[in-house]
Amino acid sequence: MEKVTEEKLMQDVDCENGRSRVQESAAELYQLAALMLGDETQAVEAVEAAVASTEIDPCADADASVSAARTHLVETTLARLRQADPRALKAPALSAISAGGCIEGDDLSAAGISSSQLAAMVSGPGRRTLREWLNRLSAAQRIIFVQRAILGWDNAASAASLGRWASEIWQPGQVGEVFRQALCSLANSLAHAAVSQA
C-alpha cells in the first residue's frame, strides 16, 4: 500500500512539472508566432488556435507536449499565411535565391552567429532588432529562419512542412539556399548595426 501511495505521489509531481512546463511554453509560442507572422495580434490568435488544437497531457512527457504545440503553431501559421496570400509560400527557383558566396554553409556558425547570440536576439535585448530584420524578409524566408535557426529543424523537415501549404513542392535544397540567403542578410545587418554603434 505504501508503494502505491509513493507512485501516486511521484505521478502528481510529474503532472505538476508538466503543467508548469506547458504554461512556460505559452510565452515561447507567442515569441515564435510573432517572429513568423510579424504581427502581435495575429501571433496571439495563432497561439490560441495552435493550443486549442493540441491535446496536452501534463502527466505525459512535457517536452513532447511542447514539441507538439510548436509543430501545431508552425502549421497554424502556415495556414494563415496561405489564406492571406496563396503565393506567400511559393518555392523559388534555386537560381533566383543564390546567396552570391556571402557565406559557405547554411548554419548559424557559417554566418558568425552563436547560439547565445541568437538566444539574446530571440528573447533578450536584441529582440526588437531581430523582429525588424525579419519583417524585411519574405514570409517564406521568415518561416524558414524560425524553423531552422530557432526550432532546429533540418532542411527536409522544413521542406515537408512548407510543401503541405505551398502550391508546389519544396525541395530540401531550396530550403537550405533560402536559409543561407537569410543568414547572409542577418550577418550583414548585424555588421552594419555594430558599425553604427561604434
Backbone bond lengths (Angstrom), bond angles and torsions (degrees), N, CA, C in turn:
res aa  C-N    CA-C-N  psi(-1)  N-CA   C-N-CA  omega(-1)  CA-C   N-CA-C  phi
1 M - - - 1.454 - - 1.520 110.36 -
2 E 1.332 116.36 -41.24 1.460 119.91 -179.32 1.525 110.91 -63.42
3 K 1.355 116.69 -36.56 1.457 121.24 179.98 1.530 111.00 -63.98
4 V 1.323 117.69 -42.88 1.461 122.22 179.07 1.521 109.68 -61.67
5 T 1.302 117.39 -43.64 1.455 121.80 178.79 1.528 110.53 -61.15
6 E 1.312 116.82 -41.28 1.462 121.34 179.01 1.534 111.18 -65.23
7 E 1.328 117.06 -41.13 1.474 120.88 177.86 1.518 110.68 -64.59
8 K 1.330 116.09 -40.72 1.462 120.46 179.08 1.520 109.72 -63.84
9 L 1.317 116.68 -41.92 1.456 121.40 178.30 1.525 110.63 -60.85
10 M 1.333 116.44 -43.28 1.468 120.55 178.98 1.527 110.59 -64.20
11 Q 1.341 117.53 -38.53 1.463 120.59 178.83 1.522 109.91 -65.45
12 D 1.329 117.23 -41.84 1.463 120.73 178.52 1.528 110.78 -60.33
13 V 1.337 116.51 -40.97 1.464 120.91 178.36 1.522 109.85 -64.25
14 D 1.355 116.82 -44.20 1.466 120.89 178.33 1.518 111.04 -60.48
15 C 1.349 117.29 -42.35 1.458 120.60 179.81 1.521 110.97 -64.00
16 E 1.332 116.30 -40.39 1.463 119.85 179.14 1.528 110.65 -65.35
17 N 1.340 117.27 -41.54 1.466 120.55 176.86 1.524 110.48 -63.20
18 G 1.341 116.47 -39.23 1.464 120.99 178.60 1.516 111.79 -64.34
19 R 1.334 116.89 -43.93 1.466 120.71 178.23 1.522 110.30 -61.11
20 S 1.320 116.34 -43.85 1.463 120.94 179.94 1.525 110.95 -61.54
21 R 1.341 117.40 -43.81 1.469 121.77 -178.76 1.524 110.90 -65.29
22 V 1.332 116.60 -40.50 1.460 120.47 -179.89 1.527 110.11 -66.63
23 Q 1.340 117.50 -40.72 1.460 120.73 178.32 1.531 111.22 -64.14
24 E 1.328 116.35 -41.31 1.465 120.15 178.01 1.524 110.94 -62.55
25 S 1.313 116.26 -32.05 1.461 119.90 -176.51 1.528 112.29 -71.05
26 A 1.329 118.80 -18.31 1.459 120.83 179.87 1.529 110.80 -59.20
27 A 1.328 116.94 -43.13 1.469 120.55 178.37 1.524 110.55 -64.86
28 E 1.315 116.41 -40.35 1.467 120.84 178.62 1.524 110.42 -63.80
29 L 1.334 117.07 -43.29 1.458 120.95 179.08 1.524 110.82 -61.65
30 Y 1.327 116.23 -40.60 1.466 119.46 178.46 1.534 110.39 -62.54
31 Q 1.335 117.01 -44.17 1.468 119.92 178.70 1.517 111.04 -59.57
32 L 1.326 116.85 -44.66 1.465 120.73 178.78 1.527 111.12 -60.88
33 A 1.326 116.81 -46.16 1.463 120.64 -179.16 1.524 110.97 -63.21
34 A 1.323 116.70 -41.24 1.469 120.09 179.52 1.525 110.82 -64.26
35 L 1.329 117.23 -38.65 1.459 120.08 178.04 1.528 111.25 -66.97
36 M 1.321 117.05 -40.47 1.466 120.02 -177.62 1.521 112.65 -74.41
37 L 1.340 117.25 -36.70 1.460 121.02 -174.36 1.528 113.55 -97.58
38 G 1.331 117.04 -26.65 1.459 119.63 -179.06 1.517 114.04 72.66
39 D 1.314 118.17 14.00 1.461 122.65 -177.83 1.527 108.38 -142.46
40 E 1.327 117.08 123.13 1.468 120.81 -173.89 1.524 112.91 -67.67
41 T 1.335 117.14 -39.31 1.460 119.45 179.90 1.524 110.71 -65.53
42 Q 1.335 116.29 -45.13 1.462 119.57 177.43 1.524 111.09 -64.19
43 A 1.336 116.88 -33.26 1.465 120.66 179.18 1.526 110.81 -63.56
44 V 1.324 117.07 -44.16 1.470 121.12 178.50 1.528 109.75 -61.41
45 E 1.336 116.77 -44.68 1.459 120.73 -179.77 1.532 111.14 -63.57
46 A 1.336 116.78 -40.27 1.468 120.45 179.71 1.522 111.10 -65.09
47 V 1.335 117.07 -41.01 1.468 120.47 179.13 1.523 109.94 -65.14
48 E 1.333 116.89 -44.12 1.466 119.59 178.84 1.529 110.94 -59.55
49 A 1.327 116.61 -43.40 1.470 120.69 179.72 1.526 110.98 -65.73
50 A 1.324 116.88 -41.45 1.463 120.54 -178.91 1.520 111.32 -66.47
51 V 1.326 116.82 -43.77 1.464 120.72 -179.14 1.530 110.04 -67.07
52 A 1.328 116.49 -38.73 1.468 120.20 179.67 1.526 111.72 -64.55
53 S 1.336 116.95 -29.13 1.466 119.83 -177.97 1.528 113.18 -96.09
54 T 1.339 116.59 3.45 1.457 120.61 -179.38 1.519 109.65 -111.29
55 E 1.321 116.88 119.82 1.456 120.07 175.27 1.520 108.17 -79.78
56 I 1.321 115.30 116.17 1.460 120.06 -177.85 1.517 109.03 -115.01
57 D 1.306 116.30 114.23 1.462 122.46 176.77 1.525 106.95 -97.49
58 P 1.340 118.19 107.52 1.463 119.78 -177.59 1.519 113.77 -63.16
59 C 1.339 117.26 -17.28 1.464 119.77 178.56 1.527 111.59 -85.75
60 A 1.330 116.49 -12.50 1.466 120.40 177.42 1.527 108.13 -83.83
61 D 1.308 115.80 -179.19 1.458 121.14 178.69 1.529 109.29 -59.82
62 A 1.328 116.88 115.68 1.461 121.39 -175.97 1.521 111.69 -62.27
63 D 1.328 117.64 -38.67 1.460 120.26 -179.42 1.528 111.25 -63.63
64 A 1.333 116.60 -38.17 1.464 120.33 177.89 1.524 110.20 -65.58
65 S 1.324 117.17 -39.44 1.462 121.23 178.78 1.529 110.90 -64.52
66 V 1.316 116.04 -43.39 1.467 120.48 179.81 1.528 110.04 -66.27
67 S 1.316 117.23 -40.51 1.462 121.09 177.60 1.531 110.71 -61.23
68 A 1.328 116.68 -42.02 1.466 120.82 177.56 1.525 110.66 -63.01
69 A 1.332 116.57 -41.12 1.463 120.14 178.82 1.528 110.99 -64.09
70 R 1.336 117.26 -39.92 1.471 120.36 177.28 1.525 110.76 -61.49
71 T 1.334 116.26 -45.24 1.461 120.59 -179.36 1.525 110.40 -62.24
72 H 1.331 117.33 -43.79 1.464 120.52 177.45 1.526 110.69 -62.91
73 L 1.319 116.93 -37.08 1.470 119.98 178.73 1.525 110.71 -63.60
74 V 1.321 117.32 -44.71 1.468 120.48 178.26 1.523 109.72 -60.16
75 E 1.334 117.12 -46.05 1.461 120.69 -179.29 1.533 111.25 -63.46
76 T 1.326 116.79 -41.55 1.464 121.00 177.69 1.520 110.63 -62.33
77 T 1.326 116.14 -42.29 1.466 121.07 179.68 1.523 111.00 -64.38
78 L 1.331 116.87 -44.67 1.459 120.15 178.81 1.525 111.18 -62.16
79 A 1.321 116.90 -39.57 1.469 120.49 178.01 1.524 110.34 -62.54
80 R 1.316 117.48 -41.56 1.462 121.35 179.46 1.527 111.34 -65.60
81 L 1.325 116.33 -43.26 1.461 119.88 179.73 1.526 111.15 -63.60
82 R 1.325 115.88 -41.74 1.471 119.15 179.02 1.524 111.05 -65.53
83 Q 1.335 116.25 -39.47 1.463 119.81 179.75 1.525 110.79 -64.72
84 A 1.327 116.89 -39.87 1.465 120.83 179.99 1.523 111.86 -69.93
85 D 1.337 116.68 -37.12 1.461 121.63 -179.01 1.526 108.82 -154.22
86 P 1.329 117.74 102.61 1.469 120.71 -176.71 1.529 114.11 -57.32
87 R 1.333 118.37 -20.78 1.460 121.07 -179.32 1.537 112.36 -95.70
88 A 1.335 117.85 -0.53 1.467 121.21 -176.27 1.521 112.92 -61.95
89 L 1.326 117.17 -29.30 1.459 121.39 -176.09 1.523 112.40 -106.73
90 K 1.319 116.31 18.48 1.472 120.99 -179.24 1.521 110.26 -61.61
91 A 1.310 115.40 134.29 1.468 120.90 178.49 1.528 109.22 -76.69
92 P 1.329 117.92 125.99 1.459 120.08 179.83 1.527 111.41 -81.27
93 A 1.315 115.41 158.59 1.463 119.46 173.35 1.520 108.33 -69.76
94 L 1.322 117.49 142.46 1.467 120.72 -179.14 1.521 111.86 -56.12
95 S 1.330 117.47 -35.98 1.466 120.35 -179.05 1.528 111.98 -66.11
96 A 1.327 116.57 -23.35 1.457 120.58 -178.44 1.521 112.97 -85.57
97 I 1.338 118.51 -7.98 1.464 119.73 -174.32 1.520 112.87 -123.58
98 S 1.291 117.99 21.20 1.464 120.08 179.52 1.523 109.88 -61.76
99 A 1.318 116.04 132.78 1.466 120.80 -179.94 1.528 111.93 -78.06
100 G 1.304 117.08 -2.56 1.454 120.12 175.21 1.513 113.99 65.87
101 G 1.318 117.46 28.53 1.458 120.04 176.48 1.519 114.88 76.33
102 C 1.330 118.63 15.12 1.463 121.42 -179.20 1.524 110.72 -62.70
103 I 1.332 116.73 -44.53 1.461 121.44 176.76 1.524 108.66 -136.66
104 E 1.305 115.46 157.70 1.466 120.46 -174.71 1.524 113.75 -85.09
105 G 1.312 118.51 -34.85 1.460 120.83 -174.18 1.510 112.17 -120.81
106 D 1.325 115.28 -179.19 1.466 118.75 178.83 1.531 110.39 -117.67
107 D 1.332 115.13 51.10 1.461 119.35 172.74 1.525 108.69 -136.22
108 L 1.315 116.00 166.46 1.467 120.80 -175.40 1.520 112.75 -58.23
109 S 1.311 116.82 -41.32 1.466 119.52 -176.63 1.529 111.31 -64.04
110 A 1.340 117.66 -30.41 1.465 120.31 178.15 1.521 111.02 -64.93
111 A 1.329 116.11 -26.79 1.464 120.69 178.65 1.524 111.59 -93.75
112 G 1.334 116.92 4.09 1.455 120.47 178.93 1.520 113.67 75.66
113 I 1.331 116.67 26.41 1.469 121.14 -178.83 1.527 108.54 -115.10
114 S 1.315 116.15 126.01 1.461 120.45 179.22 1.525 110.36 -89.07
115 S 1.308 115.80 164.75 1.467 120.80 177.78 1.520 111.31 -61.15
116 S 1.331 116.94 -37.90 1.466 119.69 -179.98 1.533 111.01 -69.11
117 Q 1.337 117.14 -36.60 1.469 119.85 175.98 1.527 110.19 -63.36
118 L 1.329 116.31 -43.06 1.459 119.93 179.78 1.526 110.41 -63.61
119 A 1.338 116.99 -42.55 1.473 120.48 178.96 1.527 110.67 -59.60
120 A 1.333 116.92 -39.93 1.470 120.88 178.25 1.522 111.35 -66.97
121 M 1.323 116.04 -31.43 1.465 119.51 178.75 1.524 111.47 -76.82
122 V 1.328 117.21 -31.26 1.464 120.51 -177.75 1.525 111.62 -77.90
123 S 1.322 116.98 -48.53 1.469 118.90 -173.85 1.523 113.60 -128.51
124 G 1.303 117.63 8.09 1.460 120.71 -179.32 1.511 112.28 -113.81
125 P 1.324 116.25 -150.50 1.457 120.94 -174.64 1.539 114.25 -65.85
126 G 1.319 117.70 -18.65 1.462 119.58 -179.81 1.513 114.18 -91.22
127 R 1.329 117.40 9.33 1.469 121.70 -174.99 1.532 112.48 -58.42
128 R 1.330 116.40 -44.32 1.469 119.29 -178.35 1.522 111.55 -65.24
129 T 1.327 115.99 -41.87 1.464 120.65 178.90 1.516 110.67 -61.41
130 L 1.333 117.06 -43.87 1.458 121.00 179.59 1.524 110.72 -63.17
131 R 1.315 117.32 -44.62 1.467 120.02 -179.45 1.520 111.36 -63.77
132 E 1.333 116.68 -41.97 1.465 119.63 178.91 1.527 110.64 -62.21
133 W 1.335 116.29 -40.72 1.457 119.94 178.72 1.524 110.42 -65.69
134 L 1.328 117.61 -46.48 1.458 121.29 -179.74 1.527 111.84 -60.03
135 N 1.321 117.14 -35.59 1.461 120.62 -178.95 1.523 112.59 -66.39
136 R 1.330 117.35 -15.67 1.466 120.72 176.95 1.533 111.58 -86.80
137 L 1.317 116.90 -9.67 1.461 121.41 -179.35 1.520 110.85 -89.30
138 S 1.323 115.29 162.78 1.469 119.81 173.05 1.530 108.64 -70.69
139 A 1.331 115.76 164.15 1.470 120.49 179.69 1.528 110.77 -58.42
140 A 1.327 117.19 -43.64 1.465 120.53 -179.27 1.522 111.39 -63.73
141 Q 1.335 117.60 -41.43 1.466 120.35 178.27 1.520 111.28 -63.06
142 R 1.337 117.08 -41.60 1.473 120.29 179.04 1.518 110.57 -60.86
143 I 1.329 115.73 -47.73 1.467 119.85 -178.83 1.519 110.46 -60.91
144 I 1.326 116.40 -46.94 1.461 120.37 -178.62 1.521 110.82 -63.34
145 F 1.321 118.14 -40.57 1.458 120.19 178.45 1.529 110.50 -59.93
146 V 1.321 116.56 -46.47 1.468 120.01 -179.24 1.532 110.52 -65.34
147 Q 1.330 116.37 -44.46 1.464 118.94 179.98 1.527 111.56 -60.86
148 R 1.313 116.62 -47.36 1.468 120.60 -174.59 1.528 112.17 -78.87
149 A 1.327 118.15 -52.85 1.463 121.27 -171.78 1.520 113.52 -79.06
150 I 1.310 117.39 -36.81 1.464 119.79 -172.84 1.526 111.68 -99.81
151 L 1.325 116.77 -44.54 1.470 119.62 -179.42 1.523 112.50 -85.74
152 G 1.331 117.25 -16.88 1.458 120.58 177.65 1.511 114.83 77.27
153 W 1.344 117.54 21.16 1.451 120.61 177.92 1.525 109.33 -72.26
154 D 1.332 116.21 154.99 1.457 118.75 174.75 1.534 109.13 -92.24
155 N 1.336 116.23 175.60 1.465 120.84 -176.76 1.523 112.10 -59.54
156 A 1.326 117.11 -40.18 1.462 120.67 -177.63 1.529 111.54 -65.56
157 A 1.333 117.31 -42.55 1.466 120.61 179.59 1.524 110.76 -65.16
158 S 1.327 116.40 -41.66 1.468 120.41 178.03 1.520 111.07 -64.58
159 A 1.334 116.50 -43.00 1.467 120.51 179.80 1.521 110.68 -61.92
160 A 1.323 116.97 -42.85 1.467 120.82 179.51 1.530 110.68 -63.33
161 S 1.319 116.77 -42.64 1.461 121.61 179.96 1.528 110.70 -63.44
162 L 1.323 117.23 -49.03 1.467 121.16 179.12 1.522 111.19 -63.77
163 G 1.315 116.61 -39.79 1.460 121.25 -177.71 1.518 113.74 -62.07
164 R 1.330 116.99 -26.01 1.468 119.60 178.17 1.517 111.84 -70.05
165 W 1.329 117.55 -21.79 1.464 120.75 -174.99 1.517 113.72 -117.12
166 A 1.317 118.23 -18.56 1.465 121.01 179.80 1.521 109.67 -80.79
167 S 1.326 115.45 164.33 1.459 119.88 -179.69 1.527 112.07 -78.24
168 E 1.339 116.75 -9.71 1.456 120.40 176.78 1.522 109.75 -142.74
169 I 1.322 116.12 170.70 1.463 121.86 -177.78 1.523 110.19 -74.27
170 W 1.317 115.73 138.25 1.463 122.17 170.82 1.524 107.62 -96.29
171 Q 1.311 116.87 138.30 1.458 122.43 175.22 1.528 108.52 -99.79
172 P 1.336 118.58 147.90 1.466 120.49 177.40 1.538 113.16 -53.83
173 G 1.328 117.21 -36.13 1.465 120.26 178.62 1.518 112.56 -63.24
174 Q 1.328 116.94 -36.36 1.466 120.68 177.10 1.522 110.38 -65.68
175 V 1.334 116.06 -43.20 1.467 120.19 178.42 1.529 109.68 -60.37
176 G 1.338 116.55 -45.81 1.464 120.56 -179.88 1.521 112.47 -59.51
177 E 1.327 116.91 -42.05 1.469 120.03 -179.32 1.527 111.68 -70.58
178 V 1.338 117.10 -39.25 1.465 119.92 177.49 1.528 109.73 -64.18
179 F 1.333 116.39 -41.65 1.470 119.98 178.21 1.525 110.51 -64.63
180 R 1.308 116.35 -41.65 1.468 120.98 178.76 1.530 110.41 -61.15
181 Q 1.324 116.55 -42.46 1.457 121.06 178.15 1.533 110.29 -63.05
182 A 1.341 116.54 -41.99 1.464 120.45 178.91 1.530 110.71 -64.23
183 L 1.334 116.92 -41.86 1.470 120.31 178.50 1.526 111.18 -63.30
184 C 1.315 116.81 -39.23 1.459 121.06 177.73 1.530 109.73 -61.33
185 S 1.318 115.88 -45.17 1.461 121.10 178.63 1.524 111.31 -62.62
186 L 1.339 116.95 -42.67 1.461 120.92 179.19 1.519 111.24 -64.93
187 A 1.334 117.63 -43.30 1.460 121.03 179.01 1.521 110.55 -60.62
188 N 1.335 116.72 -42.58 1.465 120.31 177.90 1.520 111.57 -64.99
189 S 1.320 115.92 -40.92 1.464 120.90 179.75 1.529 110.96 -63.06
190 L 1.338 116.47 -43.25 1.465 120.19 179.11 1.522 111.19 -66.96
191 A 1.332 116.47 -36.75 1.464 120.06 178.74 1.520 110.36 -65.14
192 H 1.335 117.60 -43.44 1.476 121.15 178.69 1.522 110.83 -64.69
193 A 1.349 116.22 -39.15 1.468 119.74 179.20 1.523 110.35 -64.73
194 A 1.335 117.87 -39.48 1.467 121.90 179.12 1.525 110.46 -65.04
195 V 1.324 117.38 -40.78 1.476 121.88 179.99 1.523 109.57 -65.59
196 S 1.324 117.19 -42.95 1.472 120.25 -177.98 1.530 112.35 -69.07
197 Q 1.334 117.41 -26.45 1.466 120.63 178.94 1.505 112.27 -84.28
198 A 1.341 117.20 -17.70 1.471 121.37 -177.12 1.520 111.63 -74.07
